[in-house]
Amino acid sequence: MFEEFSSGYYLGRLYVEPYRGEQPAMRREQHERINEQLYASGDGIERLDTPLVMKVDNRHVAVHGDEGVPEGTLALPEDLLDDTRIRNPPTLKEVLLAKADRASQLLRYQDHAPGVGI
């Protein structure tokens, strides 16, 4: 689903659609599988619910798991969807998935400056 793109990102294609939830989401099982494959270090017990950090157009978003989202779909709340160039969702869209180090950096930055970035 995601392939090596650069030193900081993987590239993938997901359907992007509107979502009534408060935070970006994708199917929980898919979220956990990606988390395990791309973010886990393999050392001991690790959390598989850590947000995946994705870049859609020019915006980074922290993506969580949700059972109600279809497989292969990135569900964005209306306000975030409005910040993209997507006009007729659902739309198959290339998205960037931050690698573990980059995601950690972006999430730390968000902790220090809420509302900026993701």
C-alpha positions as CSV (number, residue, x, y, z in Angstrom):
1,M,0.0,0.0,0.0
2,F,2.8,2.4,0.9
3,E,6.2,2.4,-0.8
4,E,9.5,4.1,-0.1
5,F,9.4,7.7,-1.4
6,S,12.1,9.8,0.3
7,S,14.2,9.8,3.5
8,G,11.2,11.1,5.4
9,Y,8.1,9.6,3.7
10,Y,6.4,6.7,2.2
11,L,4.0,7.2,-0.8
12,G,0.6,5.6,-1.1
13,R,-2.8,6.1,-2.6
14,L,-6.0,6.2,-0.5
15,Y,-9.5,7.3,-1.2
16,V,-10.1,10.6,0.7
17,E,-13.6,11.2,1.8
18,P,-15.5,13.5,4.3
19,Y,-15.9,12.3,7.9
20,R,-18.2,13.4,10.7
21,G,-15.6,12.5,13.3
22,E,-13.4,15.1,15.0
23,Q,-10.0,13.7,13.9
24,P,-8.7,12.1,10.7
25,A,-9.2,8.4,10.6
26,M,-8.7,5.2,8.6
27,R,-9.9,1.6,9.2
28,R,-8.6,0.5,12.6
29,E,-7.2,-2.9,11.4
30,Q,-5.4,-1.1,8.5
31,H,-4.1,1.6,10.9
32,E,-2.7,-1.0,13.3
33,R,-1.1,-3.1,10.4
34,I,0.6,0.0,9.0
35,N,1.7,1.1,12.5
36,E,3.2,-2.3,13.2
37,Q,5.0,-2.6,9.8
38,L,6.3,1.0,9.5
39,Y,6.4,2.5,13.0
40,A,7.2,-0.3,15.4
41,S,10.8,-1.0,16.2
42,G,10.4,-4.6,17.1
43,D,11.7,-4.1,20.7
44,G,9.3,-5.4,23.3
45,I,5.6,-4.5,23.6
46,E,4.7,-1.5,21.4
47,R,1.5,0.5,21.0
48,L,-0.2,0.1,17.7
49,D,-2.6,3.0,18.2
50,T,0.0,5.7,17.8
51,P,-1.3,8.3,15.2
52,L,0.0,7.8,11.7
53,V,1.2,11.2,10.3
54,M,0.1,11.7,6.7
55,K,0.5,14.6,4.4
56,V,-2.5,15.4,2.1
57,D,-1.7,18.3,-0.3
58,N,0.1,20.8,1.9
59,R,-1.3,19.7,5.3
60,H,0.0,17.1,7.8
61,V,-2.7,15.3,9.7
62,A,-2.5,12.8,12.7
63,V,-4.6,9.8,11.6
64,H,-6.3,7.5,14.1
65,G,-8.0,4.1,13.7
66,D,-11.8,3.8,13.5
67,E,-13.9,0.7,12.7
68,G,-16.4,2.7,10.7
69,V,-14.0,3.8,8.0
70,P,-13.8,1.6,4.8
71,E,-10.5,-0.2,4.0
72,G,-8.2,1.9,1.8
73,T,-9.8,5.2,2.9
74,L,-8.5,8.3,4.7
75,A,-11.5,10.0,6.3
76,L,-11.0,13.7,6.9
77,P,-13.3,16.0,9.0
78,E,-15.0,18.6,6.8
79,D,-12.8,21.5,8.0
80,L,-9.6,19.6,7.1
81,L,-11.0,18.4,3.8
82,D,-11.8,22.1,3.0
83,D,-8.1,22.8,3.4
84,T,-7.2,20.4,0.5
85,R,-7.7,20.7,-3.2
86,I,-10.2,17.8,-3.2
87,R,-13.5,19.0,-4.6
88,N,-15.5,15.9,-5.4
89,P,-14.8,13.3,-2.7
90,P,-14.4,10.4,-2.4
91,T,-11.3,10.8,-4.5
92,L,-8.3,8.5,-5.0
93,K,-5.4,10.6,-3.9
94,E,-1.7,10.2,-3.4
95,V,-0.7,10.8,0.2
96,L,2.6,10.8,2.0
97,L,3.0,8.8,5.2
98,A,5.7,10.2,7.5
99,K,8.4,7.6,8.5
100,A,8.6,6.9,12.2
101,D,11.4,9.5,13.0
102,R,9.6,12.2,11.0
103,A,6.2,11.4,12.5
104,S,7.7,11.6,16.0
105,Q,9.2,14.9,15.2
106,L,6.0,16.3,13.8
107,L,3.9,15.0,16.8
108,R,6.5,16.5,19.2
109,Y,6.2,19.8,17.4
110,Q,2.4,19.7,17.7
111,D,2.7,19.1,21.5
112,H,4.8,22.3,21.8
113,A,2.7,24.5,19.3
114,P,-0.9,23.2,19.2
115,G,-2.8,24.2,16.0
116,V,0.4,24.5,14.0
117,G,1.3,21.8,11.4
118,I,-0.9,18.8,12.3
